[in-house]
Amino acid sequence: MQPETPRTGLSRLWRYTSGRRRRLALVMVLAGLSSAAPVAGWSIVGDAIDNGIRAGDSRRLAYDLLAYVAIGLSAWVLGTATWLLLAGIGQRIVLDLRRDLFEHLTSLSLRYFSEQKAGWIIARLTSDVDALSDVLNQ
């Protein structure tokens, strides 16, 4: 029999993404589009300077201005959607983790609780889950 490979914290956390992987993929796409918006904005600024201001074409400058504002607004919408989706996924993962920890604690023997201090157990679980919640929400 082969020895079991040690699992890292992230690989253990990965199982909590089950059923949420499509939303995570959507978050990644939205984040990529939101990050690409400033690059497109600078490209439009360059076009406005070269083909609008220097060429004296006010119509081109107006189009570039409208495109720049539209890209800025879409970047804001995409960024907000990314943040909200990611926060929702993170909170659901933390909720599932809390449920699993509660089930695990209630399945332990009474001997375990007589050997360990209750305050230590509660403090450890609370601080660990809160730290993970902070990471997922940031």
Secondary structure by P-SEA (a helix, b strand, c coil): ccccccccccccccccccccaaaaaaaaaaaaaaaaaaaaaaaaaaaaaacccccccaaaaaaaaaaaaaaaaaaaaaaaaaaaaaaaaaaaaaaaaaaaaaaaaaaccaaaaaaccaaaaaaaaaaaaaaaaaaaac
